[in-house]
Amino acid sequence: MLSTDRDFKAGGERFAIPTQGEVEGKLMVSELVAVACLQELLKKEHAPVIERVRRRILRDLKHRCCSLKLCPHDEKATADYALQILKSAVREAGSR
């Protein structure tokens, strides 16, 4: 079951191992929400805004990847994926 409050549940429910479908569902929802927000933000192409968003994404990713102790290869792959989503959202927003 998809749940945003799993961490606040008591007992074994809190420590339940998510299913693959649950993980995939959460990733899909996160991506859809992120892209929808970016599309709304970027409806009118403003290069300075896009560049600020890009810099912030890279800065925040670097911080989070460091705290997760990801290897440099995984950190680069994560940043590349994030920038692909941003590029796709900018392209999609421009086509509407």
N, C-alpha and C positions, 0 to 999 in steps of 0.2 A: 504494500500500500504506500502510495506517495504521501509523505507527510513532512510539513515544514517544522513540526514541533517534536520530532522524535527525540531530540536531545533533552527535552524537558519531561519526558515520560519516566515513570518510576519502574524499577525492577528490570526484568529481562527484556521487556519491549524496548528499553533504551539502548540495549546492546545488541539488538537483532542485526544479523548480517543482511544487507539489502540484496535482493535478487538482481540478476543481470538486467532484467526488464526495468526494474526500479531505477537502477543507475542510468540506463539509457534514457528512460523517461525524464529523469531530472536533468540530464545533459541537454536533451532536446528542448525542454521547457526553458532552460537557462539561455540557450542559443536563440530561441524564438523571441524571448523577452528582450534580450540584448539587441538583436537585429531590429525589432520593432521600435525600440527606443531610439536607436541610431537613425533609423529612417525618418522618424518624426523630427529629430534634432536637425537632420541634414537635408530637409526638404528643399531648402534653398541653399545651393552650394556656396559655402563661405570657406575659402581655403584656410584662413587663420584658425577658424573653429576646428576644422578637420585636423589640422596639424597639432593643435593643442590637445585634442582628444587622442590622437596617435601618440604623442609624447607621454600623456598621462597613462595610457594603457601600458606602454613599455616600462615606464617607471614603476607602476603598481605591480606589473607582472614580475619584474626583477626582484622586488621586495618579497612578494609571495613565494616565488620560486626559491629564493634564498632561505626563507623560513621553512620551506618544505624540504630543503637540502636536495633539490633536484640537480642532476649532473648537467654540465654545460650543453650537452646534446639535447636533453629533454627541455631545458630552458629555451634553447633556440627554437625547437619544434613548437613549443607553446606560444612563443612570441610570433612565429610565422603564422600559426593558426589564427591567433587573435587579429593580426593584420589582414589576413585573408577575409575574415568576417567583416572587419571595418571596410575594406575595399569593396566587398560585395554589397554592403549596406549603402555605401556612398553611390555606387553604380545604380542600385535599385531605386534609391531615393531620387536620383537624377532622371530616371526614366518615367517617373510618375508626374 
